[in-house]
Amino acid sequence: MIDPVTQKIAIRMWNEAVAMATHEVEIEKLSAEVARLQAAASEVAPSPEGDAD
């Protein structure tokens, strides 16, 4: 049987790995949302390099 200290360390490492994976998924979702919003904004706003009077 695994000793309690090793078990606590393993559980902590597992929880950290799950948290990191969750953050990666959230980052991917947010990156996709940013790209979508940038595309939508470029459709309604003139380009900064465009003609300025």
C-alpha positions in Angstrom: 0.0 0.0 0.0 1.1 3.5 -0.7 2.2 5.6 2.3 0.0 8.6 3.2 2.6 11.3 2.4 3.2 9.9 -1.1 -0.6 9.6 -1.6 -1.1 13.2 -0.6 1.7 14.3 -3.0 0.2 12.2 -5.8 -3.3 13.7 -5.3 -1.9 17.2 -5.2 0.0 16.6 -8.4 -3.1 15.2 -10.0 -5.2 18.1 -9.0 -2.5 20.5 -10.4 -2.5 18.6 -13.7 -6.3 18.8 -13.9 -6.2 22.5 -13.1 -3.6 23.2 -15.8 -5.6 21.3 -18.4 -8.7 23.2 -17.4 -6.8 26.5 -17.8 -5.5 25.4 -21.2 -9.1 24.7 -22.4 -10.3 28.1 -21.0 -7.4 29.9 -22.7 -8.3 28.2 -26.0 -11.9 29.2 -25.6 -11.0 32.8 -24.8 -8.5 32.9 -27.7 -11.2 31.8 -30.1 -13.6 34.4 -28.6 -11.0 37.1 -29.0 -10.4 36.1 -32.6 -14.2 36.1 -33.3 -14.6 39.6 -31.7 -11.6 41.0 -33.6 -13.1 39.7 -36.9 -16.5 41.2 -36.0 -14.8 44.5 -35.0 -12.9 44.7 -38.3 -16.1 44.4 -40.2 -17.7 47.4 -38.5 -14.7 49.6 -37.7 -12.4 51.2 -40.3 -8.8 50.0 -40.4 -6.4 52.2 -38.5 -4.3 52.3 -41.6 -7.3 53.5 -43.6 -7.9 57.0 -45.0 -7.8 59.6 -42.2 -9.1 63.1 -43.0 
